[in-house]
């Protein structure tokens, strides 16, 4: 079946530290992969996406590379800011199985000054 | 501005009462979704609709109902059969299979 496994949180980092949030997936074929961010009390916002193997999604200093050989889509940022504090969700959209998305459980990030 | 709106932001339900959460989009998207989010947990799919007048149950449909009479609107009713309705409810939409889902701001449902 289809599933997403995310690194357990919460994660606490100092400002300007390097961030990695691990995400691995199980899917048949070639799914599209996404990272969403959720700020307190709000809906999810798309952060970045990749639709085929070896694609790199990037936005606001965040990056993730679609690695089919390791079925991974790890989120990275070189220098986090306090404003990056949020919950991050990894998600996949399977190929040819309707419109359903599969979300990870989310990783809470707190950045301290 | 195009987007998804949800109302109300907060909703209170009394025992035995049905309540309806509104979701409207002006993105011309064909597909719409309802998710439930509990504290510290991921999203669970309640219902989704790929076209007008058609919808399918998701993973946790029991105690909920939906309608899709217009492309722009996908209201969710939380019925009295849903015994633990307290949660954050998120509506989303996308144009077609595999494309990005866009989310509304959410409705927080609380039980009195």
Interface residues (C-beta under 8 A of the other chain):
Chain A: X31 X32 X34 X36 X41 X42 X43 X44 X45 X46 X49 X51 X89 X93 X95 X96 X98 X99 X100 X101 X103 X104 X105 X106 X108
Chain B: X4 X6 X31 X33 X40 X41 X42 X43 X45 X48 X50 X58 X90 X92 X94 X96 X97 X98 X99 X100 X101 X102 X103 X104 X105 X106 X108
